[in-house]
């Protein structure tokens, strides 16, 4: 869930994608952590039958949007370009909806 929260949070990205932050990350890393390290697709395969329709829909929306964005992203994207990209904002909003389905208080 933390990986999805990091995708949903512009503040996290502003603090971690640029020098001087408490955490070091990148546009590529937020994708890799959720889609590769956390094996998001395996989570959906394993638990998909236990999720509500809304949870499954938001998970699939996030997976699809993030995958499409990553596939179109240059190999070493400029974090400023990603941070201010309206399409990335749409990915952030999808991540926010996903997190809120699992954590109704939002926490973002």
Secondary structure, 3 states (H helix, E strand, C coil): CHHHHHHHCHHHHHHHCCCCCCCCCCHHHHHHHHHHHCCHHHHHHHHHHHCCHHHHHHHHHHHHHHHHHHHHCCCCCCHHHHHCCHHHHHHHHHHHHHHHHHCCCCCC
